[in-house]
């Protein structure tokens, strides 16, 4: 594979990294806004299914032009391209859409109906620890000492976030929903870290979102999932807003913008460094919740949150064989040579979260 950085000067590499850091911060800040926007929307009578379907449906449509570009442009929009995409990547797209989009996001938004945004997101953010355990149990990849230390620290932090030894009451139902989001995010990370996949990241993100939105829409049509549109006005801490503006912001800011900037960050920084900066999402979510919802976590929950973040960082440092080089530019699907030697377009999704951020947002 031809390197995408071999002909860049040190100044160009430094500028590319600065741009990557800015994109990573924009992505994390945008992702972190989702809980603060979704909570009052559901308090106004909107169902979690409707919020998630609208968010990822519009977000996926906003990403389609970029996905089409990375497939080779409008000229590549042929039935043969669609068939190749489904034949070679249909299972990956379906699992990504179901676990990383539908399950993770629906469970997260269901969780914040019962508990504060910060603790719910922190529970979901223990997903990398689940990934380490999965790789150990299923693939016999024994964790490093760093990873084991990260698991232990995250476990202690989780006790603090749930405030099991303090006086703050955390909804058991909310914690269960957040745990479901954690499992969905773990699936997202495993799929996103898949090596030797010719599927461009923007195509994976857009197609996964469209698949998830379609799935949720079908479940809504058959009345298997409530799809309720609530009051026309949404109440935040200190001000009100027209309800239609909130789903629009969820889709265009916390989905499309967040995923696109996350993809750009991963390409410029590499998966590991971009995912480290994606942890800013936790801080952003707490700050947004404090500003927009007047939700301030207890002192013990703050300490627990710090421990979870430290544990996740330690676990990611202990990941074997994680690439630290920037992700290559996307290739047109029809131009990608087949065979296991192809790694030009690693399937790295934006948060992910080997992903750069967690997918609830």
C-alpha positions as CSV (number, residue, x, y, z in Angstrom):
1,X,0.0,0.0,0.0
2,X,1.3,3.4,-0.9
3,X,1.7,5.7,2.2
4,X,-0.5,8.7,2.3
5,X,2.0,10.6,4.4
6,X,5.4,9.8,2.7
7,X,5.6,13.0,0.7
8,X,4.5,15.4,3.4
9,X,6.9,17.9,5.0
10,X,7.2,18.1,8.8
11,X,5.3,21.4,8.7
12,X,2.5,19.7,6.8
13,X,2.4,16.8,9.2
14,X,2.2,19.2,12.1
15,X,-0.6,21.2,10.5
16,X,-2.5,18.0,9.7
17,X,-2.2,16.9,13.4
18,X,-3.4,20.3,14.6
19,X,-6.4,20.0,12.3
20,X,-7.0,16.5,13.6
21,X,-7.0,17.7,17.2
22,X,-9.5,20.5,16.3
23,X,-11.8,18.0,14.5
24,X,-11.6,15.6,17.4
25,X,-12.6,18.2,19.9
26,X,-15.5,19.4,17.7
27,X,-16.6,15.8,17.3
28,X,-16.5,15.1,21.1
29,X,-18.2,18.3,22.0
30,X,-21.0,17.7,19.4
31,X,-21.5,14.1,20.5
32,X,-21.7,15.3,24.2
33,X,-24.6,17.6,23.4
34,X,-27.0,14.7,22.5
35,X,-28.0,13.8,26.0
36,X,-28.8,17.4,27.0
37,X,-30.9,17.8,23.9
38,X,-32.7,14.5,24.2
39,X,-33.7,14.7,27.8
40,X,-36.1,17.6,27.6
41,X,-37.5,16.3,24.3
42,X,-38.5,13.1,26.0
43,X,-39.8,14.9,29.0
44,X,-42.1,16.7,26.5
45,X,-43.6,13.4,25.5
46,X,-41.4,12.3,22.7
47,X,-40.6,8.6,22.8
48,X,-37.0,7.4,22.8
49,X,-37.7,5.5,19.6
50,X,-38.9,8.5,17.7
51,X,-35.9,10.7,18.9
52,X,-33.4,8.1,17.9
53,X,-35.0,7.3,14.5
54,X,-35.3,11.0,13.6
55,X,-31.7,11.7,14.7
56,X,-29.9,8.9,12.9
57,X,-32.3,9.0,9.9
58,X,-31.6,12.7,9.1
59,X,-28.0,12.2,10.2
60,X,-27.6,9.3,7.8
61,X,-29.1,11.3,4.9
62,X,-26.7,14.2,5.7
63,X,-23.8,11.8,5.4
64,X,-24.9,10.2,2.1
65,X,-23.2,12.8,-0.1
66,X,-19.9,12.1,1.6
67,X,-20.4,8.3,1.3
68,X,-21.2,8.7,-2.4
69,X,-18.0,10.7,-2.9
70,X,-16.0,8.0,-1.2
71,X,-17.6,5.3,-3.3
72,X,-16.3,7.0,-6.4
73,X,-18.8,9.8,-7.0
74,X,-22.2,10.0,-8.6
75,X,-21.0,7.9,-11.6
76,X,-20.5,5.0,-9.2
77,X,-24.2,4.9,-8.3
78,X,-25.0,1.7,-10.2
79,X,-26.9,-1.5,-9.2
80,X,-23.6,-3.3,-9.5
81,X,-22.0,-1.0,-6.8
82,X,-25.0,-1.5,-4.5
83,X,-24.9,-5.3,-5.0
84,X,-21.1,-5.3,-4.3
85,X,-21.7,-3.3,-1.2
86,X,-24.4,-5.6,0.1
87,X,-22.6,-8.8,-0.9
88,X,-19.2,-7.9,0.6
89,X,-20.2,-5.7,3.5
90,X,-23.9,-6.3,4.2
91,X,-23.3,-8.3,7.4
92,X,-20.9,-5.6,8.7
93,X,-23.3,-2.8,7.9
94,X,-26.3,-4.6,9.5
95,X,-24.4,-5.4,12.7
96,X,-23.0,-1.9,12.9
97,X,-26.4,-0.4,12.4
98,X,-28.2,-2.7,14.8
99,X,-25.7,-2.7,17.6
100,X,-23.7,0.5,17.2
101,X,-26.6,2.7,16.1
102,X,-30.0,1.3,17.1
103,X,-29.2,-0.6,20.3
104,X,-26.6,1.8,21.7
105,X,-28.5,4.9,21.0
106,X,-32.0,3.7,21.9
107,X,-30.7,2.3,25.2
108,X,-28.8,5.5,25.9
109,X,-31.8,7.7,25.3
110,X,-34.0,5.4,27.3
111,X,-31.5,5.5,30.1
112,X,-31.5,9.3,30.3
113,X,-35.3,9.2,30.8
114,X,-34.6,7.7,34.2
115,X,-31.2,9.1,35.2
116,X,-28.8,12.1,34.6
117,X,-26.9,12.4,31.4
118,X,-23.4,12.2,32.9
119,X,-23.7,8.9,34.8
120,X,-25.6,7.3,31.9
121,X,-22.8,8.2,29.5
122,X,-20.1,7.1,31.9
123,X,-21.7,3.6,32.2
124,X,-21.8,3.4,28.4
125,X,-18.2,4.5,28.3
126,X,-17.1,1.3,30.1
127,X,-17.6,-0.5,26.8
128,X,-13.9,-0.7,26.0
129,X,-13.5,-2.8,29.2
130,X,-16.2,-5.2,27.8
131,X,-14.3,-5.3,24.5
132,X,-11.1,-6.4,26.4
133,X,-13.1,-9.1,28.2
134,X,-14.7,-10.2,25.0
135,X,-11.3,-10.5,23.2
136,X,-9.9,-12.5,26.1
137,X,-12.9,-14.9,26.4
138,X,-13.6,-15.4,22.7
139,X,-10.3,-14.8,20.9
140,X,-7.9,-15.8,23.8
141,X,-6.2,-12.5,23.6
142,X,-5.0,-12.2,27.2
143,X,-5.1,-8.5,28.4
144,X,-1.9,-6.7,29.2
145,X,-1.2,-5.5,32.7
146,X,-2.3,-2.0,31.5
147,X,-5.6,-3.4,30.4
148,X,-6.2,-5.4,33.6
149,X,-5.3,-2.3,35.6
150,X,-7.8,-0.3,33.5
151,X,-10.5,-2.8,34.1
152,X,-10.0,-2.6,37.9
153,X,-9.9,1.2,38.0
154,X,-13.0,1.4,35.8
155,X,-14.8,-1.0,38.1
156,X,-14.0,1.2,41.1
157,X,-15.1,4.3,39.1
158,X,-18.4,2.6,38.2
159,X,-19.1,2.1,41.9
160,X,-18.6,5.9,42.4
161,X,-20.7,6.8,39.3
162,X,-23.6,4.7,40.6
163,X,-22.9,6.1,44.1
164,X,-23.4,2.7,45.6
165,X,-21.7,3.9,48.8
166,X,-23.1,7.4,48.9
167,X,-26.5,9.0,49.3
168,X,-27.4,9.8,45.7
169,X,-30.2,7.7,44.3
170,X,-29.5,6.2,40.8
171,X,-32.4,4.6,39.0
172,X,-31.9,0.8,38.6
173,X,-34.0,0.9,35.4
174,X,-31.8,3.8,34.1
175,X,-28.6,1.8,35.0
176,X,-29.9,-1.2,33.1
177,X,-30.7,0.8,30.0
178,X,-27.2,2.4,30.2
179,X,-25.7,-1.1,30.5
180,X,-27.6,-2.0,27.3
181,X,-26.0,1.0,25.6
182,X,-22.6,-0.2,26.9
183,X,-23.1,-3.6,25.2
184,X,-24.2,-1.9,22.0
185,X,-21.2,0.4,22.1
186,X,-18.9,-2.6,22.7
187,X,-20.3,-4.2,19.5
188,X,-19.7,-0.9,17.7
189,X,-16.1,-0.8,18.8
190,X,-15.4,-4.4,17.7
191,X,-17.0,-3.8,14.3
192,X,-15.3,-0.4,13.9
193,X,-11.8,-2.0,14.7
194,X,-12.2,-4.6,12.0
195,X,-9.0,-4.8,10.0
196,X,-8.5,-5.3,6.3
197,X,-11.9,-4.1,5.3
198,X,-12.2,-2.1,2.1
199,X,-15.3,-0.2,3.2
200,X,-14.7,3.5,3.6
201,X,-15.6,4.9,7.0
202,X,-18.1,7.4,5.7
203,X,-19.9,4.6,3.9
204,X,-20.0,2.5,7.0
205,X,-21.4,5.4,9.1
206,X,-24.0,6.5,6.5
207,X,-25.2,3.0,5.6
208,X,-25.3,1.9,9.2
209,X,-27.4,4.9,10.2
210,X,-29.8,4.4,7.3
211,X,-30.1,0.7,8.2
212,X,-30.8,1.5,11.8
213,X,-33.3,4.2,11.0
214,X,-35.1,1.9,8.6
215,X,-35.2,-0.9,11.3
216,X,-36.6,1.5,13.9
217,X,-39.1,2.8,11.4
218,X,-40.4,-0.7,10.6
219,X,-40.7,-1.5,14.3
220,X,-42.6,1.7,14.8
221,X,-45.0,0.9,11.9
222,X,-45.9,-2.5,13.3
223,X,-46.3,-0.9,16.8
224,X,-43.4,-3.0,18.3
225,X,-41.7,0.2,19.3
226,X,-43.5,3.4,20.5
227,X,-43.1,6.3,18.1
228,X,-44.6,9.2,19.9
229,X,-44.3,12.9,18.9
230,X,-44.9,15.0,22.0
231,X,-45.5,18.7,22.8
232,X,-44.5,21.4,20.3
233,X,-42.5,23.2,23.0
234,X,-39.4,21.8,24.8
235,X,-38.3,23.2,28.2
236,X,-34.7,23.6,29.1
237,X,-33.2,25.1,32.3
238,X,-34.2,28.8,32.0
239,X,-35.7,28.9,28.5
240,X,-38.0,27.1,26.1
241,X,-37.5,26.1,22.5
242,X,-39.7,25.0,19.6
243,X,-39.7,21.2,19.6
244,X,-38.8,20.8,15.9
245,X,-35.5,22.6,16.5
246,X,-34.2,19.9,18.9
247,X,-34.5,16.8,16.6
248,X,-32.9,19.0,13.9
249,X,-30.0,19.8,16.1
250,X,-29.7,16.2,17.3
251,X,-29.5,15.0,13.6
252,X,-27.3,17.8,12.1
253,X,-25.0,18.6,15.0
254,X,-24.8,15.6,17.3
255,X,-25.0,13.0,14.4
256,X,-23.8,14.3,11.0
257,X,-21.3,16.9,12.2
258,X,-20.0,14.7,15.0
259,X,-19.5,11.7,12.8
260,X,-17.9,13.6,10.0
261,X,-15.5,15.5,12.2
262,X,-14.7,12.2,14.0
263,X,-13.9,10.5,10.7
264,X,-11.6,13.4,9.8
265,X,-9.9,13.2,13.2
266,X,-9.3,9.5,12.9
267,X,-7.7,10.0,9.5
268,X,-5.3,12.6,10.8
269,X,-4.5,11.4,14.2
270,X,-4.8,7.6,14.0
271,X,-7.5,5.5,15.8
272,X,-5.9,5.4,19.2
273,X,-5.0,9.1,19.6
274,X,-8.4,10.2,18.2
275,X,-10.2,7.8,20.6
276,X,-8.3,9.3,23.5
277,X,-9.4,12.8,22.6
278,X,-13.0,11.5,22.1
279,X,-13.1,11.0,25.9
280,X,-13.7,14.8,26.0
281,X,-17.2,13.8,25.1
282,X,-17.8,12.8,28.8
283,X,-16.7,16.2,30.0
284,X,-18.7,17.9,27.3
285,X,-21.8,15.9,28.2
286,X,-21.5,16.9,31.9
287,X,-21.0,20.6,31.0
288,X,-23.9,20.6,28.5
289,X,-26.2,18.9,31.0
290,X,-25.2,21.5,33.7
291,X,-25.9,24.4,31.4
292,X,-29.0,23.2,29.6
293,X,-30.6,20.9,32.3
294,X,-29.1,22.1,35.6
295,X,-27.8,18.6,36.2
296,X,-24.7,18.7,38.4
297,X,-23.2,15.3,39.4
298,X,-22.4,14.6,43.1
299,X,-18.8,14.8,44.2
300,X,-18.5,11.0,44.4
301,X,-19.9,10.6,40.9
302,X,-17.3,13.1,39.6
303,X,-14.5,11.1,41.2
304,X,-16.0,7.9,39.8
305,X,-16.2,9.4,36.4
306,X,-12.5,10.4,36.5
307,X,-11.6,6.9,37.5
308,X,-13.6,5.4,34.6
309,X,-11.9,7.7,32.1
310,X,-8.5,6.8,33.5
311,X,-9.4,3.1,33.4
312,X,-10.5,3.4,29.8
313,X,-7.3,5.1,28.8
314,X,-5.2,2.4,30.5
315,X,-7.2,-0.3,28.8
316,X,-6.7,1.4,25.4
317,X,-3.0,1.8,26.1
318,X,-2.9,-2.0,26.7
319,X,-4.6,-2.8,23.4
320,X,-2.4,-5.1,21.3
321,X,-1.5,-4.0,17.8
322,X,-3.6,-0.8,17.7
323,X,-2.5,1.4,14.9
324,X,-1.2,4.8,15.8
325,X,-0.8,6.0,12.3
326,X,-3.4,8.2,10.6
327,X,-6.1,6.4,8.6
328,X,-5.7,6.6,4.8
329,X,-7.9,8.6,2.6
330,X,-11.1,6.7,1.4
331,X,-10.9,4.7,-1.7
332,X,-13.7,4.1,-4.2
333,X,-15.2,0.7,-3.5
334,X,-14.9,-0.4,-7.1
335,X,-11.2,0.5,-7.1
336,X,-10.2,-1.5,-4.0
337,X,-8.2,-4.6,-4.8
338,X,-9.6,-7.8,-3.2
339,X,-7.5,-9.9,-0.8
340,X,-6.3,-9.8,2.8
341,X,-3.4,-7.6,2.0
342,X,-5.7,-4.6,1.5
343,X,-5.8,-2.2,4.5
344,X,-6.0,1.1,2.8
345,X,-9.4,2.0,4.2
346,X,-9.6,0.6,7.7
347,X,-13.2,0.6,8.9
348,X,-12.8,3.1,11.6
349,X,-15.9,4.9,12.6
350,X,-15.9,8.4,14.2
351,X,-16.4,8.1,18.4
352,X,-15.9,6.1,19.5
353,X,-15.8,5.2,20.3
354,X,-10.7,1.3,18.3
355,X,-13.5,3.8,17.4
356,X,-13.1,7.4,18.3
357,X,-16.2,7.9,20.3
358,X,-19.1,6.2,21.9
359,X,-22.0,5.7,19.5
360,X,-24.9,6.8,21.7
361,X,-24.3,10.3,20.6
